[in-house]
């Protein structure tokens, strides 16, 4: 079962954010929710994870707990595909 989800934290004047969104689109990795850090709630979420710049990808499990995060827009394609290729299984 795949019950996790990804959020992409961005800003409206962030060129690195545009670069990352274009990379994700090129890789057909579009199953994420975009969150603008102009909203204090979203900014606080990435600050709590130790990120001080955007863009930031955050992967959550089905319980809404953070599983992983990565910042910046200069990673190799395989790092993005691996980040989106996850499986969460409920305990049996």
N, CA, C and O atoms as a CHARMM CRD file, in Angstrom:
* protein
*
  368
    1    1 UNK  N      0.84400  -1.16300   0.00000 PROA 1      0.00000
    2    1 UNK  CA     0.00000   0.00000   0.00000 PROA 1      0.00000
    3    1 UNK  C      0.89600   1.23600   0.00000 PROA 1      0.00000
    4    1 UNK  O      1.90400   1.27400   0.70600 PROA 1      0.00000
    5    2 UNK  N      0.53800   2.22600  -0.77600 PROA 2      0.00000
    6    2 UNK  CA     1.29300   3.46700  -0.84200 PROA 2      0.00000
    7    2 UNK  C      0.42700   4.59000  -0.28300 PROA 2      0.00000
    8    2 UNK  O     -0.37400   5.18300  -1.00600 PROA 2      0.00000
    9    3 UNK  N      0.58900   4.87700   0.99300 PROA 3      0.00000
   10    3 UNK  CA    -0.24100   5.87200   1.63500 PROA 3      0.00000
   11    3 UNK  C      0.53600   7.11400   2.03600 PROA 3      0.00000
   12    3 UNK  O      0.03200   7.93000   2.80700 PROA 3      0.00000
   13    4 UNK  N      1.73600   7.27300   1.53700 PROA 4      0.00000
   14    4 UNK  CA     2.50300   8.46100   1.84400 PROA 4      0.00000
   15    4 UNK  C      2.20200   9.56300   0.85600 PROA 4      0.00000
   16    4 UNK  O      1.50300   9.35600  -0.13600 PROA 4      0.00000
   17    5 UNK  N      2.73500  10.73100   1.13600 PROA 5      0.00000
   18    5 UNK  CA     2.54800  11.84500   0.22200 PROA 5      0.00000
   19    5 UNK  C      3.73600  12.78600   0.33100 PROA 5      0.00000
   20    5 UNK  O      4.50700  12.72800   1.28900 PROA 5      0.00000
   21    6 UNK  N      3.87100  13.65100  -0.66100 PROA 6      0.00000
   22    6 UNK  CA     4.99700  14.57900  -0.74400 PROA 6      0.00000
   23    6 UNK  C      4.46500  16.00400  -0.82200 PROA 6      0.00000
   24    6 UNK  O      3.48200  16.28000  -1.50900 PROA 6      0.00000
   25    7 UNK  N      5.13300  16.90400  -0.10500 PROA 7      0.00000
   26    7 UNK  CA     4.86000  18.33300  -0.22000 PROA 7      0.00000
   27    7 UNK  C      6.12000  19.02300  -0.73100 PROA 7      0.00000
   28    7 UNK  O      7.23600  18.68600  -0.33800 PROA 7      0.00000
   29    8 UNK  N      5.91800  19.98600  -1.60700 PROA 8      0.00000
   30    8 UNK  CA     7.00400  20.81400  -2.12200 PROA 8      0.00000
   31    8 UNK  C      6.79600  22.21500  -1.57400 PROA 8      0.00000
   32    8 UNK  O      5.81500  22.88200  -1.90300 PROA 8      0.00000
   33    9 UNK  N      7.72200  22.65500  -0.73800 PROA 9      0.00000
   34    9 UNK  CA     7.64900  23.98900  -0.15200 PROA 9      0.00000
   35    9 UNK  C      8.42100  24.94700  -1.04900 PROA 9      0.00000
   36    9 UNK  O      9.59500  24.73200  -1.34800 PROA 9      0.00000
   37   10 UNK  N      7.73200  26.02000  -1.47800 PROA 10     0.00000
   38   10 UNK  CA     8.28900  26.94700  -2.46200 PROA 10     0.00000
   39   10 UNK  C      7.98700  28.38600  -2.06600 PROA 10     0.00000
   40   10 UNK  O      7.34500  28.65600  -1.05100 PROA 10     0.00000
   41   11 UNK  N      8.46700  29.29100  -2.89300 PROA 11     0.00000
   42   11 UNK  CA     8.15400  30.70600  -2.75400 PROA 11     0.00000
   43   11 UNK  C      7.87400  31.28700  -4.12100 PROA 11     0.00000
   44   11 UNK  O      8.35200  30.75900  -5.12500 PROA 11     0.00000
   45   12 UNK  N      7.10700  32.36600  -4.18300 PROA 12     0.00000
   46   12 UNK  CA     6.67500  32.87400  -5.48500 PROA 12     0.00000
   47   12 UNK  C      7.75400  33.62200  -6.25900 PROA 12     0.00000
   48   12 UNK  O      7.56700  33.88400  -7.44700 PROA 12     0.00000
   49   13 UNK  N      8.86500  33.97100  -5.64000 PROA 13     0.00000
   50   13 UNK  CA     9.94800  34.64700  -6.36700 PROA 13     0.00000
   51   13 UNK  C     11.21700  33.80700  -6.38900 PROA 13     0.00000
   52   13 UNK  O     12.31100  34.34400  -6.56300 PROA 13     0.00000
   53   14 UNK  N     11.08500  32.52900  -6.21900 PROA 14     0.00000
   54   14 UNK  CA    12.22400  31.61800  -6.06200 PROA 14     0.00000
   55   14 UNK  C     12.56600  30.94600  -7.39400 PROA 14     0.00000
   56   14 UNK  O     11.82300  30.08900  -7.87300 PROA 14     0.00000
   57   15 UNK  N     13.68800  31.33700  -7.98400 PROA 15     0.00000
   58   15 UNK  CA    14.08300  30.73800  -9.26900 PROA 15     0.00000
   59   15 UNK  C     14.46500  29.27000  -9.11400 PROA 15     0.00000
   60   15 UNK  O     14.22400  28.47600 -10.02200 PROA 15     0.00000
   61   16 UNK  N     15.05800  28.89400  -7.98100 PROA 16     0.00000
   62   16 UNK  CA    15.39500  27.48600  -7.75300 PROA 16     0.00000
   63   16 UNK  C     14.12600  26.63700  -7.66300 PROA 16     0.00000
   64   16 UNK  O     14.12200  25.47000  -8.05500 PROA 16     0.00000
   65   17 UNK  N     13.04900  27.23200  -7.14400 PROA 17     0.00000
   66   17 UNK  CA    11.77300  26.51400  -7.05600 PROA 17     0.00000
   67   17 UNK  C     11.22500  26.21900  -8.44400 PROA 17     0.00000
   68   17 UNK  O     10.72000  25.12600  -8.70300 PROA 17     0.00000
   69   18 UNK  N     11.32700  27.20000  -9.33400 PROA 18     0.00000
   70   18 UNK  CA    10.88500  27.00900 -10.72000 PROA 18     0.00000
   71   18 UNK  C     11.72000  25.91200 -11.37300 PROA 18     0.00000
   72   18 UNK  O     11.18500  25.05300 -12.07300 PROA 18     0.00000
   73   19 UNK  N     13.02500  25.94300 -11.14400 PROA 19     0.00000
   74   19 UNK  CA    13.91800  24.91800 -11.70200 PROA 19     0.00000
   75   19 UNK  C     13.51900  23.53600 -11.21500 PROA 19     0.00000
   76   19 UNK  O     13.43300  22.60000 -12.00900 PROA 19     0.00000
   77   20 UNK  N     13.27100  23.39900  -9.91300 PROA 20     0.00000
   78   20 UNK  CA    12.89200  22.09600  -9.36800 PROA 20     0.00000
   79   20 UNK  C     11.54100  21.63500  -9.91500 PROA 20     0.00000
   80   20 UNK  O     11.39100  20.46700 -10.27400 PROA 20     0.00000
   81   21 UNK  N     10.56700  22.52400  -9.98200 PROA 21     0.00000
   82   21 UNK  CA     9.25600  22.13900 -10.53000 PROA 21     0.00000
   83   21 UNK  C      9.38200  21.68800 -11.97700 PROA 21     0.00000
   84   21 UNK  O      8.71400  20.73900 -12.38700 PROA 21     0.00000
   85   22 UNK  N     10.23100  22.35700 -12.76200 PROA 22     0.00000
   86   22 UNK  CA    10.45700  21.94100 -14.15200 PROA 22     0.00000
   87   22 UNK  C     11.13100  20.57700 -14.20800 PROA 22     0.00000
   88   22 UNK  O     10.78000  19.75100 -15.05000 PROA 22     0.00000
   89   23 UNK  N     12.09100  20.33000 -13.32700 PROA 23     0.00000
   90   23 UNK  CA    12.76200  19.03200 -13.27900 PROA 23     0.00000
   91   23 UNK  C     11.77300  17.93700 -12.90800 PROA 23     0.00000
   92   23 UNK  O     11.74700  16.88300 -13.54200 PROA 23     0.00000
   93   24 UNK  N     10.96500  18.17800 -11.89200 PROA 24     0.00000
   94   24 UNK  CA     9.97700  17.17400 -11.47900 PROA 24     0.00000
   95   24 UNK  C      8.97500  16.90000 -12.59300 PROA 24     0.00000
   96   24 UNK  O      8.58200  15.75100 -12.79700 PROA 24     0.00000
   97   25 UNK  N      8.55700  17.92900 -13.31100 PROA 25     0.00000
   98   25 UNK  CA     7.62600  17.74100 -14.42900 PROA 25     0.00000
   99   25 UNK  C      8.28400  16.91800 -15.53600 PROA 25     0.00000
  100   25 UNK  O      7.65600  16.02800 -16.11000 PROA 25     0.00000
  101   26 UNK  N      9.54300  17.21600 -15.83100 PROA 26     0.00000
  102   26 UNK  CA    10.27100  16.46600 -16.86400 PROA 26     0.00000
  103   26 UNK  C     10.38800  14.99600 -16.49500 PROA 26     0.00000
  104   26 UNK  O     10.35000  14.13000 -17.36900 PROA 26     0.00000
  105   27 UNK  N     10.52900  14.71000 -15.20400 PROA 27     0.00000
  106   27 UNK  CA    10.64900  13.33500 -14.71900 PROA 27     0.00000
  107   27 UNK  C      9.29000  12.69100 -14.45100 PROA 27     0.00000
  108   27 UNK  O      9.21400  11.55500 -13.98400 PROA 27     0.00000
  109   28 UNK  N      8.21000  13.43300 -14.75300 PROA 28     0.00000
  110   28 UNK  CA     6.84200  12.96900 -14.51300 PROA 28     0.00000
  111   28 UNK  C      6.58900  12.66000 -13.03500 PROA 28     0.00000
  112   28 UNK  O      5.87400  11.71800 -12.69500 PROA 28     0.00000
  113   29 UNK  N      7.18900  13.47400 -12.17000 PROA 29     0.00000
  114   29 UNK  CA     6.99900  13.35800 -10.72500 PROA 29     0.00000
  115   29 UNK  C      6.11400  14.51700 -10.28300 PROA 29     0.00000
  116   29 UNK  O      6.59800  15.52000  -9.75700 PROA 29     0.00000
  117   30 UNK  N      4.84400  14.36900 -10.49900 PROA 30     0.00000
  118   30 UNK  CA     3.91700  15.48100 -10.28000 PROA 30     0.00000
  119   30 UNK  C      2.92000  15.21100  -9.15000 PROA 30     0.00000
  120   30 UNK  O      2.00100  15.99900  -8.93400 PROA 30     0.00000
  121   31 UNK  N      3.09600  14.12000  -8.44400 PROA 31     0.00000
  122   31 UNK  CA     2.17500  13.78000  -7.36800 PROA 31     0.00000
  123   31 UNK  C      2.67100  14.38400  -6.04800 PROA 31     0.00000
  124   31 UNK  O      3.15700  13.68000  -5.16300 PROA 31     0.00000
  125   32 UNK  N      2.53400  15.70000  -5.94800 PROA 32     0.00000
  126   32 UNK  CA     2.92500  16.41100  -4.73700 PROA 32     0.00000
  127   32 UNK  C      1.98800  17.59300  -4.54400 PROA 32     0.00000
  128   32 UNK  O      1.28100  18.00800  -5.46200 PROA 32     0.00000
  129   33 UNK  N      2.00000  18.11800  -3.33700 PROA 33     0.00000
  130   33 UNK  CA     1.23500  19.31200  -3.01600 PROA 33     0.00000
  131   33 UNK  C      2.22400  20.45500  -2.84700 PROA 33     0.00000
  132   33 UNK  O      3.18600  20.34300  -2.08800 PROA 33     0.00000
  133   34 UNK  N      1.98600  21.55100  -3.55300 PROA 34     0.00000
  134   34 UNK  CA     2.86100  22.70900  -3.43800 PROA 34     0.00000
  135   34 UNK  C      2.38000  23.60800  -2.30200 PROA 34     0.00000
  136   34 UNK  O      1.19300  23.91500  -2.19700 PROA 34     0.00000
  137   35 UNK  N      3.31600  24.02200  -1.45700 PROA 35     0.00000
  138   35 UNK  CA     3.00800  24.85300  -0.29700 PROA 35     0.00000
  139   35 UNK  C      3.88700  26.09900  -0.33900 PROA 35     0.00000
  140   35 UNK  O      5.11300  25.99200  -0.35800 PROA 35     0.00000
  141   36 UNK  N      3.27700  27.26600  -0.35300 PROA 36     0.00000
  142   36 UNK  CA     3.99600  28.53600  -0.41600 PROA 36     0.00000
  143   36 UNK  C      4.40200  28.95600   1.00000 PROA 36     0.00000
  144   36 UNK  O      3.56600  29.03000   1.90000 PROA 36     0.00000
  145   37 UNK  N      5.69100  29.23000   1.18100 PROA 37     0.00000
  146   37 UNK  CA     6.16600  29.59600   2.51000 PROA 37     0.00000
  147   37 UNK  C      5.76500  31.00700   2.92600 PROA 37     0.00000
  148   37 UNK  O      6.10400  31.43700   4.02800 PROA 37     0.00000
  149   38 UNK  N      5.05400  31.73600   2.07100 PROA 38     0.00000
  150   38 UNK  CA     4.48300  33.01000   2.49500 PROA 38     0.00000
  151   38 UNK  C      3.46700  32.77900   3.61100 PROA 38     0.00000
  152   38 UNK  O      3.19200  33.67400   4.41000 PROA 38     0.00000
  153   39 UNK  N      2.91700  31.57300   3.65400 PROA 39     0.00000
  154   39 UNK  CA     2.03000  31.15600   4.74200 PROA 39     0.00000
  155   39 UNK  C      2.91700  30.74300   5.92500 PROA 39     0.00000
  156   39 UNK  O      3.74300  29.84000   5.79700 PROA 39     0.00000
  157   40 UNK  N      2.74500  31.39900   7.06200 PROA 40     0.00000
  158   40 UNK  CA     3.58300  31.13600   8.23400 PROA 40     0.00000
  159   40 UNK  C      3.60000  29.66200   8.62500 PROA 40     0.00000
  160   40 UNK  O      4.63500  29.13900   9.03900 PROA 40     0.00000
  161   41 UNK  N      2.46600  28.99700   8.49500 PROA 41     0.00000
  162   41 UNK  CA     2.37000  27.57700   8.84400 PROA 41     0.00000
  163   41 UNK  C      3.35800  26.74900   8.01500 PROA 41     0.00000
  164   41 UNK  O      4.04100  25.87700   8.55300 PROA 41     0.00000
  165   42 UNK  N      3.43500  27.02000   6.71200 PROA 42     0.00000
  166   42 UNK  CA     4.34700  26.27000   5.84000 PROA 42     0.00000
  167   42 UNK  C      5.80500  26.63500   6.12100 PROA 42     0.00000
  168   42 UNK  O      6.67200  25.76100   6.13400 PROA 42     0.00000
  169   43 UNK  N      6.07800  27.91800   6.34400 PROA 43     0.00000
  170   43 UNK  CA     7.44300  28.34300   6.65700 PROA 43     0.00000
  171   43 UNK  C      7.91100  27.68000   7.95200 PROA 43     0.00000
  172   43 UNK  O      9.03400  27.18300   8.02600 PROA 43     0.00000
  173   44 UNK  N      7.05500  27.67300   8.96600 PROA 44     0.00000
  174   44 UNK  CA     7.40600  27.05300  10.24000 PROA 44     0.00000
  175   44 UNK  C      7.67400  25.55500  10.09100 PROA 44     0.00000
  176   44 UNK  O      8.53000  25.00400  10.78200 PROA 44     0.00000
  177   45 UNK  N      6.94600  24.90300   9.19400 PROA 45     0.00000
  178   45 UNK  CA     7.11900  23.45800   8.98500 PROA 45     0.00000
  179   45 UNK  C      8.52000  23.13500   8.48800 PROA 45     0.00000
  180   45 UNK  O      9.13700  22.18300   8.96500 PROA 45     0.00000
  181   46 UNK  N      9.03200  23.91200   7.53900 PROA 46     0.00000
  182   46 UNK  CA    10.38000  23.59100   7.03500 PROA 46     0.00000
  183   46 UNK  C     11.46300  24.06800   7.99600 PROA 46     0.00000
  184   46 UNK  O     12.52100  23.44600   8.08800 PROA 46     0.00000
  185   47 UNK  N     11.21500  25.15600   8.70800 PROA 47     0.00000
  186   47 UNK  CA    12.18300  25.60400   9.70800 PROA 47     0.00000
  187   47 UNK  C     12.33400  24.56000  10.80500 PROA 47     0.00000
  188   47 UNK  O     13.43800  24.32800  11.29600 PROA 47     0.00000
  189   48 UNK  N     11.23300  23.93100  11.18800 PROA 48     0.00000
  190   48 UNK  CA    11.26800  22.89600  12.21800 PROA 48     0.00000
  191   48 UNK  C     12.09800  21.68900  11.78600 PROA 48     0.00000
  192   48 UNK  O     12.62100  20.95600  12.62600 PROA 48     0.00000
  193   49 UNK  N     12.21500  21.48800  10.48000 PROA 49     0.00000
  194   49 UNK  CA    13.02700  20.38400   9.95100 PROA 49     0.00000
  195   49 UNK  C     14.48800  20.77400   9.76700 PROA 49     0.00000
  196   49 UNK  O     15.31100  19.94000   9.38800 PROA 49     0.00000
  197   50 UNK  N     14.81500  22.03600  10.03100 PROA 50     0.00000
  198   50 UNK  CA    16.19900  22.48900   9.91000 PROA 50     0.00000
  199   50 UNK  C     16.54300  23.10900   8.56900 PROA 50     0.00000
  200   50 UNK  O     17.69800  23.46300   8.33300 PROA 50     0.00000
  201   51 UNK  N     15.56300  23.24900   7.68300 PROA 51     0.00000
  202   51 UNK  CA    15.81800  23.86400   6.38100 PROA 51     0.00000
  203   51 UNK  C     15.70900  25.37500   6.51200 PROA 51     0.00000
  204   51 UNK  O     14.80300  25.89400   7.16400 PROA 51     0.00000
  205   52 UNK  N     16.64900  26.07200   5.88100 PROA 52     0.00000
  206   52 UNK  CA    16.66900  27.53000   5.95400 PROA 52     0.00000
  207   52 UNK  C     16.49400  28.18600   4.59100 PROA 52     0.00000
  208   52 UNK  O     16.51800  29.41200   4.47900 PROA 52     0.00000
  209   53 UNK  N     16.31900  27.37300   3.55900 PROA 53     0.00000
  210   53 UNK  CA    16.10300  27.91200   2.21500 PROA 53     0.00000
  211   53 UNK  C     15.16000  26.97800   1.46800 PROA 53     0.00000
  212   53 UNK  O     14.93500  25.83800   1.87300 PROA 53     0.00000
  213   54 UNK  N     14.62000  27.48500   0.37600 PROA 54     0.00000
  214   54 UNK  CA    13.69700  26.71800  -0.45500 PROA 54     0.00000
  215   54 UNK  C     14.32100  26.53200  -1.82400 PROA 54     0.00000
  216   54 UNK  O     15.21800  27.28900  -2.19600 PROA 54     0.00000
  217   55 UNK  N     13.87600  25.55800  -2.57300 PROA 55     0.00000
  218   55 UNK  CA    12.77100  24.63600  -2.36000 PROA 55     0.00000
  219   55 UNK  C     13.13200  23.49900  -1.40600 PROA 55     0.00000
  220   55 UNK  O     14.30200  23.16300  -1.22100 PROA 55     0.00000
  221   56 UNK  N     12.09600  22.92000  -0.80700 PROA 56     0.00000
  222   56 UNK  CA    12.24900  21.76400   0.07500 PROA 56     0.00000
  223   56 UNK  C     11.16400  20.75600  -0.27400 PROA 56     0.00000
  224   56 UNK  O      9.98200  21.09500  -0.32800 PROA 56     0.00000
  225   57 UNK  N     11.57000  19.52700  -0.50600 PROA 57     0.00000
  226   57 UNK  CA    10.64000  18.40900  -0.66600 PROA 57     0.00000
  227   57 UNK  C     10.56300  17.67100   0.66200 PROA 57     0.00000
  228   57 UNK  O     11.59200  17.37700   1.27100 PROA 57     0.00000
  229   58 UNK  N      9.35200  17.37300   1.11500 PROA 58     0.00000
  230   58 UNK  CA     9.16800  16.62800   2.36000 PROA 58     0.00000
  231   58 UNK  C      8.22900  15.45900   2.08400 PROA 58     0.00000
  232   58 UNK  O      7.15300  15.62400   1.51100 PROA 58     0.00000
  233   59 UNK  N      8.66300  14.27700   2.50600 PROA 59     0.00000
  234   59 UNK  CA     7.85000  13.07300   2.34900 PROA 59     0.00000
  235   59 UNK  C      7.25000  12.70300   3.70400 PROA 59     0.00000
  236   59 UNK  O      7.95200  12.63000   4.71200 PROA 59     0.00000
  237   60 UNK  N      5.94400  12.47300   3.70600 PROA 60     0.00000
  238   60 UNK  CA     5.19800  12.11600   4.91600 PROA 60     0.00000
  239   60 UNK  C      4.64100  10.70700   4.76700 PROA 60     0.00000
  240   60 UNK  O      4.38700  10.24400   3.65500 PROA 60     0.00000
  241   61 UNK  N      4.45500  10.03000   5.89400 PROA 61     0.00000
  242   61 UNK  CA     3.80800   8.71800   5.84100 PROA 61     0.00000
  243   61 UNK  C      2.30100   8.88000   6.04500 PROA 61     0.00000
  244   61 UNK  O      1.79800   9.99600   6.17700 PROA 61     0.00000
  245   62 UNK  N      1.60700   7.77700   6.06800 PROA 62     0.00000
  246   62 UNK  CA     0.14700   7.82500   6.15300 PROA 62     0.00000
  247   62 UNK  C     -0.34600   8.35500   7.50100 PROA 62     0.00000
  248   62 UNK  O     -1.52600   8.67200   7.64800 PROA 62     0.00000
  249   63 UNK  N      0.54600   8.45100   8.47900 PROA 63     0.00000
  250   63 UNK  CA     0.19800   9.02900   9.77500 PROA 63     0.00000
  251   63 UNK  C      0.56600  10.51300   9.84100 PROA 63     0.00000
  252   63 UNK  O      0.45200  11.14000  10.89400 PROA 63     0.00000
  253   64 UNK  N      1.00500  11.06500   8.71400 PROA 64     0.00000
  254   64 UNK  CA     1.39200  12.47100   8.58400 PROA 64     0.00000
  255   64 UNK  C      2.69100  12.79600   9.31100 PROA 64     0.00000
  256   64 UNK  O      2.93600  13.95100   9.66000 PROA 64     0.00000
  257   65 UNK  N      3.52300  11.78400   9.54000 PROA 65     0.00000
  258   65 UNK  CA     4.83500  11.98400  10.14000 PROA 65     0.00000
  259   65 UNK  C      5.86500  12.16700   9.03600 PROA 65     0.00000
  260   65 UNK  O      5.76800  11.54000   7.98100 PROA 65     0.00000
  261   66 UNK  N      6.84600  13.02000   9.27300 PROA 66     0.00000
  262   66 UNK  CA     7.90200  13.25000   8.29300 PROA 66     0.00000
  263   66 UNK  C      8.78700  12.01300   8.20000 PROA 66     0.00000
  264   66 UNK  O      9.27300  11.50300   9.21000 PROA 66     0.00000
  265   67 UNK  N      8.98800  11.54200   6.97700 PROA 67     0.00000
  266   67 UNK  CA     9.85900  10.39800   6.73200 PROA 67     0.00000
  267   67 UNK  C     11.21500  10.82700   6.17900 PROA 67     0.00000
  268   67 UNK  O     12.24200  10.22000   6.48300 PROA 67     0.00000
  269   68 UNK  N     11.20600  11.88500   5.36100 PROA 68     0.00000
  270   68 UNK  CA    12.43800  12.31400   4.69700 PROA 68     0.00000
  271   68 UNK  C     12.21600  13.71700   4.15400 PROA 68     0.00000
  272   68 UNK  O     11.08400  14.14600   3.93200 PROA 68     0.00000
  273   69 UNK  N     13.31500  14.41500   3.94700 PROA 69     0.00000
  274   69 UNK  CA    13.23200  15.72600   3.29400 PROA 69     0.00000
  275   69 UNK  C     14.52300  15.96900   2.54200 PROA 69     0.00000
  276   69 UNK  O     15.57000  15.40800   2.86600 PROA 69     0.00000
  277   70 UNK  N     14.42700  16.81400   1.53300 PROA 70     0.00000
  278   70 UNK  CA    15.61400  17.21600   0.78600 PROA 70     0.00000
  279   70 UNK  C     15.41500  18.63200   0.27800 PROA 70     0.00000
  280   70 UNK  O     14.32300  19.00900  -0.14500 PROA 70     0.00000
  281   71 UNK  N     16.48200  19.40300   0.32500 PROA 71     0.00000
  282   71 UNK  CA    16.39800  20.78900  -0.08900 PROA 71     0.00000
  283   71 UNK  C     17.22200  21.06000  -1.32600 PROA 71     0.00000
  284   71 UNK  O     18.13200  20.30500  -1.67000 PROA 71     0.00000
  285   72 UNK  N     16.88600  22.15800  -1.99300 PROA 72     0.00000
  286   72 UNK  CA    17.63100  22.58800  -3.16800 PROA 72     0.00000
  287   72 UNK  C     17.05900  22.04200  -4.45400 PROA 72     0.00000
  288   72 UNK  O     16.10800  21.26000  -4.46700 PROA 72     0.00000
  289   73 UNK  N     17.68100  22.48800  -5.54600 PROA 73     0.00000
  290   73 UNK  CA    17.19000  22.11300  -6.87500 PROA 73     0.00000
  291   73 UNK  C     18.29900  21.54300  -7.74700 PROA 73     0.00000
  292   73 UNK  O     18.15000  21.48200  -8.96700 PROA 73     0.00000
  293   74 UNK  N     19.40300  21.12500  -7.14700 PROA 74     0.00000
  294   74 UNK  CA    20.55000  20.68900  -7.94000 PROA 74     0.00000
  295   74 UNK  C     20.90900  19.22700  -7.76100 PROA 74     0.00000
  296   74 UNK  O     22.04500  18.83600  -8.03000 PROA 74     0.00000
  297   75 UNK  N     19.97100  18.41600  -7.31400 PROA 75     0.00000
  298   75 UNK  CA    20.24600  16.99200  -7.13200 PROA 75     0.00000
  299   75 UNK  C     20.18200  16.26700  -8.47500 PROA 75     0.00000
  300   75 UNK  O     19.62700  16.77100  -9.45200 PROA 75     0.00000
  301   76 UNK  N     20.75700  15.09300  -8.49400 PROA 76     0.00000
  302   76 UNK  CA    20.69100  14.23700  -9.68500 PROA 76     0.00000
  303   76 UNK  C     19.26500  13.72600  -9.84600 PROA 76     0.00000
  304   76 UNK  O     18.54100  13.56200  -8.86400 PROA 76     0.00000
  305   77 UNK  N     18.87000  13.47600 -11.08300 PROA 77     0.00000
  306   77 UNK  CA    17.52000  12.98000 -11.36700 PROA 77     0.00000
  307   77 UNK  C     17.16800  11.75600 -10.53200 PROA 77     0.00000
  308   77 UNK  O     16.04700  11.64200 -10.03700 PROA 77     0.00000
  309   78 UNK  N     18.11300  10.84800 -10.37500 PROA 78     0.00000
  310   78 UNK  CA    17.84400   9.60600  -9.65300 PROA 78     0.00000
  311   78 UNK  C     17.49000   9.88300  -8.19700 PROA 78     0.00000
  312   78 UNK  O     16.72500   9.12700  -7.59800 PROA 78     0.00000
  313   79 UNK  N     18.02600  10.94600  -7.62000 PROA 79     0.00000
  314   79 UNK  CA    17.67800  11.28000  -6.24200 PROA 79     0.00000
  315   79 UNK  C     16.20900  11.68900  -6.12600 PROA 79     0.00000
  316   79 UNK  O     15.54300  11.36300  -5.14300 PROA 79     0.00000
  317   80 UNK  N     15.71700  12.39200  -7.11900 PROA 80     0.00000
  318   80 UNK  CA    14.30100  12.77400  -7.11700 PROA 80     0.00000
  319   80 UNK  C     13.40700  11.55700  -7.35500 PROA 80     0.00000
  320   80 UNK  O     12.39800  11.38600  -6.67100 PROA 80     0.00000
  321   81 UNK  N     13.77200  10.71400  -8.31600 PROA 81     0.00000
  322   81 UNK  CA    12.94600   9.53300  -8.57600 PROA 81     0.00000
  323   81 UNK  C     12.93900   8.61100  -7.36000 PROA 81     0.00000
  324   81 UNK  O     11.89800   8.04500  -7.02500 PROA 81     0.00000
  325   82 UNK  N     14.08000   8.45200  -6.69700 PROA 82     0.00000
  326   82 UNK  CA    14.13400   7.63300  -5.48500 PROA 82     0.00000
  327   82 UNK  C     13.28600   8.24100  -4.37100 PROA 82     0.00000
  328   82 UNK  O     12.62800   7.51500  -3.62600 PROA 82     0.00000
  329   83 UNK  N     13.30000   9.56600  -4.25500 PROA 83     0.00000
  330   83 UNK  CA    12.53500  10.24300  -3.22200 PROA 83     0.00000
  331   83 UNK  C     11.04100   9.98300  -3.39400 PROA 83     0.00000
  332   83 UNK  O     10.32000   9.80000  -2.41300 PROA 83     0.00000
  333   84 UNK  N     10.58100   9.96700  -4.64100 PROA 84     0.00000
  334   84 UNK  CA     9.15500   9.74600  -4.91900 PROA 84     0.00000
  335   84 UNK  C      8.78200   8.26600  -4.98100 PROA 84     0.00000
  336   84 UNK  O      7.59600   7.93700  -4.96700 PROA 84     0.00000
  337   85 UNK  N      9.74900   7.37900  -5.04700 PROA 85     0.00000
  338   85 UNK  CA     9.48300   5.94200  -5.14400 PROA 85     0.00000
  339   85 UNK  C      9.53600   5.33800  -3.74700 PROA 85     0.00000
  340   85 UNK  O     10.57300   4.83200  -3.31700 PROA 85     0.00000
  341   86 UNK  N      8.42300   5.39500  -3.05200 PROA 86     0.00000
  342   86 UNK  CA     8.37900   4.89000  -1.69000 PROA 86     0.00000
  343   86 UNK  C      7.11800   4.07700  -1.48100 PROA 86     0.00000
  344   86 UNK  O      6.11400   4.25000  -2.17200 PROA 86     0.00000
  345   87 UNK  N      7.20000   3.20100  -0.52300 PROA 87     0.00000
  346   87 UNK  CA     6.04400   2.36700  -0.17400 PROA 87     0.00000
  347   87 UNK  C      5.89400   2.39900   1.32400 PROA 87     0.00000
  348   87 UNK  O      6.87200   2.23800   2.05400 PROA 87     0.00000
  349   88 UNK  N      4.68000   2.60400   1.78800 PROA 88     0.00000
  350   88 UNK  CA     4.39400   2.54400   3.21700 PROA 88     0.00000
  351   88 UNK  C      3.43300   1.39200   3.43900 PROA 88     0.00000
  352   88 UNK  O      2.41900   1.26500   2.75300 PROA 88     0.00000
  353   89 UNK  N      3.75900   0.57600   4.38300 PROA 89     0.00000
  354   89 UNK  CA     2.90700  -0.56900   4.68800 PROA 89     0.00000
  355   89 UNK  C      2.37500  -0.44500   6.10100 PROA 89     0.00000
  356   89 UNK  O      3.10400  -0.07700   7.02200 PROA 89     0.00000
  357   90 UNK  N      1.11100  -0.75100   6.26300 PROA 90     0.00000
  358   90 UNK  CA     0.53500  -0.76300   7.60200 PROA 90     0.00000
  359   90 UNK  C      1.04800  -1.98900   8.35000 PROA 90     0.00000
  360   90 UNK  O      1.26100  -3.04700   7.75800 PROA 90     0.00000
  361   91 UNK  N      1.24100  -1.83500   9.63900 PROA 91     0.00000
  362   91 UNK  CA     1.68300  -2.96500  10.45700 PROA 91     0.00000
  363   91 UNK  C      0.59000  -4.03300  10.43800 PROA 91     0.00000
  364   91 UNK  O     -0.60300  -3.73200  10.48600 PROA 91     0.00000
  365   92 UNK  N      1.02900  -5.26700  10.36700 PROA 92     0.00000
  366   92 UNK  CA     0.05900  -6.36600  10.35800 PROA 92     0.00000
  367   92 UNK  C      0.04300  -7.07500  11.68000 PROA 92     0.00000
  368   92 UNK  O     -0.71400  -8.03000  11.86000 PROA 92     0.00000
